[in-house]
Amino acid sequence: VLEHPLVTFCAAIVGRISMKDLVREGYEPPFPEDWHYANDLFPVSISREECEAASRRMTREMMVKSHIIGSPAEVAAQLQEYIDAGANWVVPIDLTGLVNQDSAGCVKRVIEVAKILKGKA
């Protein structure tokens, strides 16, 4: 899943809120250091070549750090850490459906994460 071009490009865009965060972590960012998706990614303004170039800059390590990975219980536990730290909005998204077209399984897993976070599992 982490090697799929769409998943890789999504991580390049929003794997970190700011490209500067990647620089601070010691990585070469997929976009210029001052680039931010909310200000700089305009609909249909990025070419396929630019998408592919950004995706190629995403290393396996960067991909792992850009996602919460695991079973629904493991994902819920990781999201709970953010909630405990004060986050009041989390949006679990299962990207495996982009790769294996298992949309029903994706929805089931996201609902399971939500149940665990709500204490209803």
C-alpha positions in Angstrom: 0.0 0.0 0.0 2.8 2.4 0.9 4.3 2.0 -2.6 1.1 2.8 -4.5 1.6 6.1 -6.5 -1.6 7.7 -5.2 -0.8 6.8 -1.5 2.8 8.1 -2.0 1.6 11.4 -3.6 -1.0 11.9 -0.7 1.9 11.5 1.8 4.0 13.9 -0.2 1.3 16.5 0.1 0.1 16.1 3.7 2.5 13.6 5.3 3.6 16.6 7.3 1.7 19.9 7.6 4.8 21.8 6.6 7.7 20.8 4.3 9.9 22.5 6.9 8.9 19.7 9.3 10.5 17.2 7.0 13.7 19.3 6.8 13.8 19.4 10.6 13.6 15.7 10.7 16.5 15.4 8.3 14.7 14.6 5.1 14.6 16.3 1.7 11.0 17.4 1.3 9.1 16.4 -1.8 8.2 20.1 -2.5 10.1 23.3 -1.8 10.7 24.0 1.9 8.2 27.0 1.9 5.5 25.0 0.0 2.2 24.2 1.8 -0.6 22.3 0.2 -3.3 24.7 1.5 -1.6 27.7 -0.2 0.2 26.1 -3.1 -1.7 23.1 -4.4 -4.3 24.5 -6.8 -6.7 22.1 -8.5 -5.4 20.8 -11.8 -2.3 23.0 -11.5 0.3 20.3 -10.9 1.5 18.2 -13.8 1.8 14.5 -13.8 5.6 14.9 -13.9 5.6 17.1 -10.8 3.4 14.5 -9.0 5.7 11.7 -10.0 8.8 13.7 -9.0 7.3 14.5 -5.5 6.3 10.9 -5.1 9.9 9.7 -5.9 11.3 11.9 -3.2 9.2 10.0 -0.5 11.4 7.4 1.0 10.0 4.3 2.7 10.9 5.7 6.1 9.1 9.0 5.2 6.1 6.9 4.1 6.0 5.0 7.4 6.3 8.2 9.4 3.5 9.8 7.4 0.9 7.2 8.2 -0.7 5.5 11.2 -0.3 1.8 10.4 -1.8 -1.3 12.0 -4.9 -3.2 12.9 -8.0 -1.2 14.0 -6.9 -1.7 17.7 -3.4 -0.5 16.9 -4.6 2.5 14.9 -7.1 3.4 17.7 -4.3 3.3 20.3 -2.1 5.6 18.3 -5.0 8.0 17.7 -5.9 7.9 21.4 -2.5 9.4 22.1 -3.4 12.5 20.0 -6.8 12.7 21.7 -5.1 12.4 25.2 -2.8 15.3 24.1 -5.8 17.5 23.3 -6.8 16.7 19.7 -10.6 17.1 19.4 -10.9 16.0 15.8 -9.3 12.9 14.3 -10.2 11.4 10.9 -9.2 7.8 10.4 -8.9 7.0 6.7 -8.0 3.5 5.4 -6.1 4.0 2.2 -5.8 0.3 1.4 -9.0 0.6 -0.7 -7.1 2.8 -3.2 -4.8 -0.1 -3.8 -6.8 -3.3 -3.5 -10.3 -1.9 -4.1 -11.6 -3.3 -0.8 -13.9 -0.4 0.0 -16.1 -2.5 2.2 -13.2 -3.7 4.3 -11.9 -0.1 4.6 -15.2 1.1 5.9 -15.4 -1.8 8.3 -12.0 -1.1 9.7 -12.6 2.7 10.1 -15.9 1.9 11.9 -14.0 -0.5 14.2 -11.4 2.3 15.0 -14.3 4.7 15.8 -16.0 2.2 18.1 -12.8 1.6 20.0 -12.2 5.4 20.4 -15.8 5.9 21.5 -15.4 3.0 24.0 -18.1 0.9 22.3 -16.0 -1.9 20.9 
